[in-house]
Amino acid sequence: MMSTLKPHLFAEMLDILATDSWERWSSNTFLSWKLGYSRAICAFALSSVHAYEVVAYLLKNVLTKTSRIDNKYVVFNRNMAYTTHPMSFMMDERHHIKALMRMAGQYCTVVFDGESHTDLCEWQQPIFDGLENNEVISSTLALRNYNVIKTLDRGRKVHDVIALSPSHFFITHKLALIKNGLIKNLIVRPMVRLQLDGFKAWDGLKIERIEFPDNSGGIFRRDVLHPHRPQAAYLKSFIMKTQIVVANVIQMLKRHLFLKELEFSVAMFKNERSYDFDNVADYVLKVVNFRDTVFAKFKRQDPIQEQLESIPRSNLSTESFHTIVQYAYDCSKDDLFQECCDFFIDNQCVIIGTEKFTTFAPSLVARLLEQVVNLIPQFGVLLLCTPGSTGTTHHKITVTGYLLQRGRLCF
């Protein structure tokens, strides 16, 4: 019967056998089918072609978690934490089949997970030979073991996602072992205290996107891409939702112009004094002025200005008018200045009566009054600042309407 059994029926039969064995073992440990220890499983696999196919199928599809016991045994069991499948089996230095071990390395989903030692026994080498062609194990899991990630990187050209575990001072130094493959997306979990060499492990690596997805951990007070940085030719996007000081945000904008996308979600102002609307707006305008200078140098249209011009006019208020019209005048933003003039017509009684209006330069007041006639409204407000949470050492400001295409800067 076995000689004429169709391949799909053979696979279905083994699936039923493995599932039924698990169910029987779960209800009563004495009612499961077991394959035995190293000597027995090797003898069974070599007894016939069909027996070999049974063992090979189990390694490919059922027993996909590979672990070690004191380097004396390699255990093939189900990919379940702290649980051994009843059909699992072992191999040791005296009784093992290299071809089957190589197959286990190629199809395993977990291998030598959580092991702190880096030594490798020679008789276990076939597992790593197969691991070079493994397409199913995640790079994140592989990163937990020196030998595993080094071997996987030799055969894997692209690591789609690598998620680093939370750490105290540094990202894992094992990341530096990825010398060959391109990391499409690197996810960095919270770090409590960032050190100068905290990101030394990614120096010179090929990474396309770096993401700090959690608004927790410590507050970053340095440029995390300096002095250690992935290759600029590959890095395209940097997303940070972790708290970072605004001065370092501006520092990164200046240093890393090669980035096509740069986004900060929680930027912190030092709380030496309380900040009102004008304090915050003036600080942010420094960044706007800087970007105007940079993009003028390269003779390109600044994408931030395109985003600013699309903000609804309703955000322009009598409170923000003075700061915005001053910016439009100083930076020669004619369209924005005309919009301010249009707003001035409807609210001139309130605006002229404020103390801030008396601080305007005569030339600005003259141009404002000169443009009151025949206005062409085109777009709305520059930015809107609202106070966020206040702490003992920092004051968080939420600024909406400040977006980049090359980099989004959202305080």
MARROKE-847855 format. One record per residue: x, y, z of N, C-alpha, C, CB in turn. Coordinates in steps of 0.2 Angstrom, whole numbers, plus 2048, in hexadecimal, padded with zeros to 3 digits. Glycine has a CB too. Example, Ala and Ser with C-alpha at 12.3 -4.5 7.8 and 13.67 -1.06 7.14 Angstrom:
2
8427E482783E7EA8278427F08278397EA82D
8407F58238447FB8248408008278467FD81D
This chain:
411
8047FA8008008008008048068007FB800806
80A80680480E80C80581180E7FE81380B80A
8138097FA81680A7F381280E7EE8198047F1
80B80D7EF8068107EB8038167EE80180B7E8
8048187F480181D7F78038247F480281D7FF
7FE8287F27FF82E7EF8028337F47F88327ED
8078387F280A83C7F68068407FB80F8417F2
8008437F87FC8477FC7F88438017F784B7F8
7F783D8007F48388057F983680A7F1832801
7FF83580880483480D80583A81280B832809
80584080F80684681480084681880784C80F
7FA8458167F484681A7F484181F7ED845815
7F683B81E7F68358227FB8378287F982F81F
80183A82780583C82C80384283080C83E829
7FF84782D7FC84C8317F78498367F985182C
7F38458337EE8428387F183E83E7E983D834
7F783A83C7FB8378417FD83B84680083383E
8008418448038468497FE84984D80784B845
7F984B84A7F384E84E7F084A8537EE851849
7EF8438517EC83F8557F083D85B7EA838851
7F783C8597FC83B85E7FC84086480383A85B
7FB8468617FB84C8667F584C86A7FB853862
7EF84B8677E984A86B7E98458707E384A866
7EB83F86E7EC8398737F083B8797EE83386F
7F683E8777FB83F87C7F8845881801842879
7F484987F7F184F8837EC84C8887EE85487F
7E98478867E484488B7E783E88F7DE840887
7EC83B88D7F08368917F783588E7EB82F891
7FC83689280383688F80582F88E807839895
80182A89080282388E7FF82088780081E894
7FB8258847F882387E7FA8268787F082587F
80182987880382C87280882786F807832874
80982886880E82586481582986480C82485D
81A82586682082886682582586282382986D
82A82985F82F82685A83582485E83182B855
83782686483C82386884282886883E81D865
84882586A84E82986B853829864852827871
85882C86585D82D85F85E82685B863830861
86082185F86281B85B85C818858865816860
85681885B85081585884D81985284A81585E
84E82085384B82484D84F82384784A82B84F
85682384885B82284285A81B83F862823845
85981684385880F84085180F83D85780A846
84C81383F84581383C846816835840816840
84981C83584A82082F84E81C82984D827830
85381882B85781582685480E82585E814829
84E80C82884B80582784880582084680482C
84580A81D84280A81684181181483B806817
84081180D83F81880A83981C80E83D817803
83381880F82D81B81282F81D819828816812
83281981D83481C824838822823838816827
83D82381F84182981E83C82F81C846828819
83782E81883283381682E83581C82E830810
82C83082082983282682D83782B82782C82A
83383582C83783A83083884082D83E836832
83984082683B84682383484B82383D84581B
82F84882282884C82282784F829822847820
82984B82E82884E83582C85483682984983A
83385483483785983583585F83183E857833
83285E82B83086482782A86782982F862820
82586482C81F86682D81C86683481A863829
81F86283881C86183F82186384481A85A840
82786084482C86184983186784783085A84B
82E86D84783287284483687684A82D877840
83687485083A87885584087385783587985B
84687685684C87285784F87585D850872850
85187186285587486785A86F86985087586D
85E87186E86486C87186386B87886A87086F
86686587A86786488186E86388386285D883
87186888687886888887D86688287986388E
87B86887C87F86687688085F875886869877
87D85B87987D85387887885187387D85087F
87285487486C85287086985786C86784E874
86785686686385B86285C85886286585C85B
85785C86485085A86584C85D86084D85B86C
84885985D84385C85783C85B85A844858851
83986085C83286085E82D86585B832860866
82786585E82286A85B82487185D81B86885D
82287685982487D85B81F880860823881854
81F87D86681B87F86B81F88087181587A86D
81F88687582388887A82288388082188F87D
82788088382787C88882387688782588088F
82287488181E86E88082186A87B81787087E
82286387C82585E87781F85A87482A85A87B
82085A86D81B85686A81C84F86B81B858862
81784A86C81884386D81C84086881284086E
81C84286282083F85C82784285B81C840856
82984686083084985F83584486083184F865
83B84585E84184185F84784485F84183B859
84C84186185384486285884185D855843869
85E84485D86484185986A84385E865844852
86F83F85E87584186287B84085D87583D868
88184186088784085D88883985A88D842861
88683485D88782D85B88282B856887829860
87C82E85787682C85287283284F871827857
87483384987183984687283883E874840848
86D83B83B86D83A83386E841831867837831
87484382D87584982B87084C82687C849828
86E84882286984B81D86284D820867846818
86084A82685A84C82985C85282E85884682E
86185283086385883486385E83086A857838
86685D82A86686382585F86582386A86181F
85B86082285486282185086582785085B81F
85286382D84F86783385186E833851863839
85887083185A87683185787B82C861877830
85587882685287B82184B87D82285287781A
84787982684087A82783E87C82E83C874825
84387D83284187E83983E88583A84787D83E
83A88783E83788D84083A89084682F88D841
83D88C84A84188E85084788A85183C88E857
84D88C85285388885385788B85885688884C
85988785D85D88886385B88F866865889860
85589086785389686985589887184B897869
85789E87285889F87985F89D87C85389D87D
86389A87886989787A86E89C87B86C891876
87289D8808778A288187E8A087F8778A3889
87F89A87E88689887C88689887488789187E
88C89987288D89A86B8918948678918A0869
89388F86C89788A86989388586489A88586F
89688286089387E85B89687785A892881854
89287285B89586B85B89686985389186685F
89B86685189C86484A8978608488A386184A
89485B84C88F85684988885A84888E85184E
88786084B88186484A882869844880868850
88786984088886D83B88386C83588F86C838
88186683487C86682E87586A83087A85E82E
87486B83686E86F83786F87683586C86F83F
87587983687788083387888082C87D882837
87A87A82987A87A82187387B81E87D87381F
86E87882286787881F86487F821863873822
86788282686488982886688E82386788B82F
86B88D81F86D89281A867893815873891817
86488E81485E88E80F85788E81285E88880B
85789081985189181C84D89781A852890824
84789681884389C81683D89D81B84089B80F
83C89982083689A82483789D82B833893825
83D89C82E83F89E83583F8A683484589B837
83D8A983983D8B18398448B383B8388B483E
8468B983984D8BB83A84D8BE84184E8C1835
8478C08448478C284B8498BC8508408C584D
8468B684F8478B185384F8AE8528438AB851
8518AF84C8588AD84A85D8B184E8598AD843
85B8B784F8608BC8528618BA85985D8C3851
85E8B685C85F8B48638658B08648598B1866
8688AD85F86E8A885F8738AB85A86B8A185E
8798AB85C87F8AD85887F8A98528858AD85C
8808A285388189E84D87B89E84888389784F
87589E84B86F89E84786F8A484286989D84B
86F8AA84586F8B08418748B183C86E8B6845
87A8AF83E8808AF83987F8AA8338878AD83D
87C8A483587B8A082F8758A282B87A899832
8708A482E86A8A682A86C8AC8268648A882F
8708B18288728B68248768B581E8768BB828
87A8AF81E87E8AD8198798AB8138828A781A
8738A881486F8A680F8698AB80D86D89F810
8678AF8128618B38118648BA80F85E8B4818
8618BC8098638C380685F8C88098628C27FF
8598C780B8558CC80E8528CA81584F8CE809
8528CE81A84F8CD8208498D28208538CE826
8438CF81F83D8D481F83C8D88258378CF81D
83C8D582B83A8D883183F8D58368338D8833
8428D983A8468D78408438DC84684D8D883F
8408D984B83E8DD8518438DB8578378DB853
8468E085984A8E085F8478E08658508E585F
8498DC86A8468DC8718488E28758498D6875
8448E48798458EA87E84C8E98818408EB883
84F8EF8828568EE8858578F488A85C8EE880
85D8F488D85E8FA8928628FF88F8618F7898
8688FD88C86D90188A86E90188287490088E
86E8FB8808718FA87986C8F58758788F6879
86C8F686E8688F186A86D8EB86A8678F4863
86A8E586986E8DF8698748DF86586A8D9868
87A8DD8678808DD8638808D885E8868DD868
87B8D385E87B8CE8598788D08538768C885C
8758D68538738D984D8798DB84886F8E084E
87E8DC84A8848DD8468868D784288A8E084B
8848D18448868CB8408828CB83A8848C5844
87D8CF83887A8CF83287E8D382D8728D2833
8828D08298878D48258848D381E88E8D1826
8818CE81C87F8CD8158788CF81387F8C5814
8738CE81786C8CF81586A8D68168678CB819
8658D88128628DF81385C8DE81885F8E280C
85C8E381D8568E38228518E881F8598E5829
84B8E681E8468EA81B8438EE8208418E6818
8428EC82683F8EF82C8428ED8328378EF82C
8458F28368488F083C8448F48428508F383D
8418F084683D8F384B8418F38528368EE84C
8418F88558458F985B8418FA86184A8FF85A
8418F686683C8F686B83F8FB87183B8EF86F
83C8FD87683E90287A84590187D839903880
84890687E84F90688284E90B88785490887D
85190988D85090D893855913893851909899
85B91189386191689386591688D86591689A
86591A88886891A88287091C88386591E87D
87491888187B91A88287E91C87B87F914884
88491F87B88792287588891C87088E925876
88A91687288B91086E88590C86E89190C870
87F90E86F87990A87087790786987390E872
87990A86387790885D87D90685987390D859
88290485C8889028588878FC85488E90185D
8838F78568828F185387F8F284C87D8ED857
87C8F784A8798F884387E8FC83F8728FB844
8838FE84188890283E88A8FF83788E904842
88890283188A8FF82B8868FA8288918FC82B
8808F882C87C8F38298778F58248788F082F
8758F18208708F381B8698F281D8718EE814
8668F881F85F8F882285B8FE81E8608FA82A
8558FC81C85190181884D90581D84D8FD814
84A90282284590682684790482E83E904825
84790983284890883984290B83D84F90C83C
83F90884183990A84583A90984C833906842
83890E85083790E85783090F85983C91485B
82C90985982590A85982290B860822903857
82590B86682390C86C82491286F825906871
81F91687282091C87682191A87D81A921875
82791787E82891588583091588682590E887
83291388C83A91388D83C91A88E83D910886
84391B88D84692188F84592688A84D920890
84792C88B84693288684D93288384493888A
84D93287C85393287885693A878852930871
85C93A87A85F94187A865941876861943881
86593E87086B93E86B86893B86587093986E
86C93D86086B93B85986C93385986F93F853
86792F85886892885886B925852861924859
86C92984D87092784787792984686C929840
87992C84C88092F84C88392D85388093684B
88992A85388E92984E88D92384A89592A850
88991E84C88891884988291884588891284E
88291683E87D91783A87D91183587D91E836
87790E83387790A82D87990D82787090782C
87A90982187C90C81B87791181887E907816
87991781787591C81487291A80D878923814
87591680A87391480386D9108048789107FF
86C90D80986690880A86090B80F86890280D
86290F81485D91281885991781586191581F
85291681584E91A81284991E81784A91780D
84791A81C84291C82184491C82883B91881F
84292182C84492083383E92383784A925835
83A91E83B83492083E83591F84682E91B83C
83492584A83592485182F92785583B929853
82C92285882792485D82992586482191F85C
82F92386583292486C83392B86D83891F86D
83392D87483593487583C93687483393587D
83C93C87184393F86F84394687084593D868
84994987284995087384995486C84F952877
84695A86C84595D86684C95F863841963867
85096186785796386485A95E86085B96586A
85995886285C95285F85895085885C94C863
85295285884E95185285195684D846953853
85295C84F85596184A85C95F84885596884D
85F95C84C86695984B866954846869957851
86194F84686094A84185E94C83B85B945844
85A95283B85895583485D95783185295A836
86295A83486895D83186D95882E86B962836
86E95383287394E83087194982B87594A837
86B94782B86994182786494382186693C82C
86694781D86294A818861944812865950814
86493F81386393980E85D93680F86993580E
85A93681585493281784E93581385293381E
84A93181084493380C83E93381184292D807
83E93081783993181C83C93182383492B81B
83A93682683D93782D83793A83184393C82D
83593683682F93783A830937841829932838
82E93C84582E93C84C82793D84F83494184F
82593985481E93A85681E93D85D81B933857
82393D86182394086882A94386982293A86D
82A94A86883094D86982F95286F832952863
83495287383395587A83795C87A83695087F
83496187D83896787E83A96788683396D87D
84096988784396A88E83E96F89184A96C88E
83D96D89783897189B83B9768A083396D89F
84097A89D84397F8A283E9848A484998289E
83A98689F83498B8A182E98889E83699289F
82898A8A082298889C82298B89581C98A8A0
81F98889181F98A88A81898C888821985885
81799288581199488281199387B80F99C884
80C99587780B99487081199786C80599786E
81399D86E8189A086A81F99D86B8199A886C
82099B87182799787382799186E82799587A
82298D86E82298786A82398886381C98386C
81F98D86081E98F859825991857819994858
82899685B82F99885983499385883199D85E
83498E85D83898885D837984856837984863
83198385583097F84F83298384882897D84E
83198984883298D84383A98D841830994844
83E98C84684598B84584698584084998A84B
84298084184397A83D84197C83683F97483F
83B97F83583998182F83E98682B83298582F
84198A82E84698F82B84C98B829848994830
84E98682D85398282B85297E82585597D831
84C97B82484A97781F84A97B818844973820
84798181984798681384E98781184498D815
85398881585A98981385C98380F85E98B819
85B97D81285E97780F85B97580985C971814
85497680885197480185397A7FC84A974802
8549807FE8569857FA85D9847F785698C7FD
8619817FB86897F7F986897A7F486C97D7FF
8649757F48639707EF85E9717EA8619697F3
85B9777EA8579797E58519747E485A97A7DE
84E9727EA84896E7E98439717ED84A9677EC
83D96F7EC8379717EF83696D7F68309707EB
8369717FB83696D80282F96A803837972808
82F96380482896080482496280B829959805
82896581082496781682096D81482A96981B
82297281081E97780E81897580A82297C80A
81897080681396E80380D96B8088149687FE
81096880D80B96581280896B81680F961817
80C97081880A97681C80497A81880F97B81D
80597A81180097E80E7F997B80D80397F807
7F997480F7F397180E7EF9718157F496980C
7F297481A7EE9748207E89788207F3976826
7E29768237DC97A8227DD9818257D6977826
7DA9868227DA98D8257D798E82B7D7992820
7D398A82D7CF98A8347D498A83A7CA985834
7DA9888397DF98783E7E298E8407E498283D
7E199383B7E499A83C7DF99D8417E499E836
7E29A08477DE9A384C7E19AA84E7DE99E852
7DE9AE8527E09B48547E69B38587DB9B8857
7E79AD85C7EC9AC8607F39AA85C7EB9A6865
7F29A68577F89A48537F99A984D7F699D850
7F59AE84C7F69B28467FD9B68467F19B8846
7FF9B884C8059BC84C80B9B884A8069C0853
80C9B284D8119AE84C8119AC8448119A8850
80C9AA84280B9A883B80D9AD8368049A5839
80A9B383780B9B98328129BB8328069BF833
8159BB83881C9BC8398219B783581F9BC840
81F9B18358239AC8318229AD82A8209A5833
81C9AE82881A9AF82181E9B581E8139B081F
81F9BA8228229C082082A9BF8208219C6825
82D9BC8258349BB8268369B68208369B982C
8329B181F8359AC81A8329AD8138329A581D
82F9B381282C9B480B8289AF8088329B5806
8239AD80D81E9A880B8189AD80881C9A3810
8189AF8028139B380080C9B18008149B57F9
80B9AB7FE8049A87FF8019A78068049A17FB
8059A580A8039A58118029AC8148099A2816
8069B18128059B88147FE9BA81280B9BC812
7FC9B980C7F69BB8097F09B880D7F59B9802
7F19B280F7EC9AE8137EB9B281A7ED9A7813
7F19B481C7F19B78237ED9BE8227F89B8826
7EE9C181C7EB9C781B7E39C681B7ED9CB815
7E19C18177DA9BF8177D79BE81E7D99B9812
7DB9BB8227D99BA8297D89C082D7DD9B582C
7DD9C582B7DE9CB82F7D89CF82E7E49CF82D
7D59CF8277CF9D38267C99D182A7CD9D281E
7C89CB82B7C29C982F7C39CA8377C19C182E
7CA9CA8397CB9CB8407CF9D08427CE9C4842
7CF9D683E7D49DB83F7D39DF8467D49E083A
7CD9DF8487CB9E384E7CF9DF8547C49E3850
7CE9D98547D19D585A7D99D58597CF9CE85A
7DC9D48537E39D48527E69DA8547E49D184B
7E49E08517E79E68527E79E885A7E39EC84E
7E29E685D7E19E78647E69E38697DB9E6867
7EA9DF8667EE9DB86A7F59DE86B7EF9D4867
7F89DC8717FF9DF8728049DD86D8019DD879
8039D686A8089D48668089D885F8079CC864
8039DA85D8029DE8578079E48577FB9E0855
8089E785D80C9ED85E8139EC85D80A9F1864
8159E585E81C9E385D81E9E285681D9DD861
81A9E285181B9E184A8209E68488159E0846
8249E58438289EA8408249EE83B82E9E683C
8259F483B8219F98368209F682F824A00836
8269F382D8269F18268209EB82582C9EE824
8209E782A81B9E182A8149E482B81C9DC830
8139E982F80C9EC83080A9EF82980C9F1835
80F9F382680E9F682080C9F181A8139FA81D
80F9EC81A80E9E78158079E38168139E1814
8069E281C7FF9DF81E7FA9E381C7FF9DE826
7FA9E981E7F49EE81C7F49EF8147F59F581F
7FA9EF8117FA9F080A7F79EA8068019F0807
7F79E48097F59DE8057ED9DC8077F99D8807
7EA9E180B7E49DF80E7DF9DF8087E19E4813
7E09E38037DC9E37FD7DD9DE7F87DC9EA7FA
7D89DB7F47D99D67EF7DD9D07F17DD9DA7E9
7DB9CD7F67DF9C77F97DD9C17F57DD9C6800
7E19BC7F47E09B67F17E19B07F67E49B57EA
7DC9AE7F97DD9A97FE7DF9A27FB7D79A8803
7E599F7FE7E79997FB7E89938007EE99A7F8
7EA9958067EB98F80B7EB9928127F298C809
7EB98D8177E998F81D7F09908227E598B820
7EF98D8287F498F82D7FA98B82D7F098D834
7FF98D83080698A83080698483580B98F832
80498583B8049808407FF98284680B97F842
7FE97D84A7FA97E8507FD97A8557F297B84E
7FE97E85B80197B8617FC97A86680897F863
7FC9748697F897386F7FC9708757F296E86D
7FC97287B80096F8807FE9688817FF973886
80396488280395D88480495C88C808958880
80695688D80795489480D95889780894D896
80D95A89D81395D8A08169598A68109648A3
81C9588A68209548AB8259598AF82494F8A8
8299568B382D95A8B783395C8B382F9568BD
8359598AE83B95B8AB83A95C8A38409558AB
83495A8A183395C89A82B95E899834955895
82A96289382496489182296288A82396C892
81E95E88981C95B88381796087F81A954883
81996187981596587581296186F81896C873
80C96286D80995E86780896486280395B869
80C96385C80B96785780896385181296A855
80396684E8009628498019678437F896184A
80196483D8029688378099698357FE96E838
80D96583881496683681795F83381996883C
81695E82D81795782A81C958824811954827
82095382482595281E82394C81A82C952821
82594D81382594780F82C943810824949808
83194781083894481183894281883D94980F
83594681D83594482482F94782783C946827
82B94382A82594682E82894883581F94182E
82694E83782895083D82295284182E95683D
82094E84681994F84981B94F851814949848
81B95585381C95585B81695485E81F95C85C
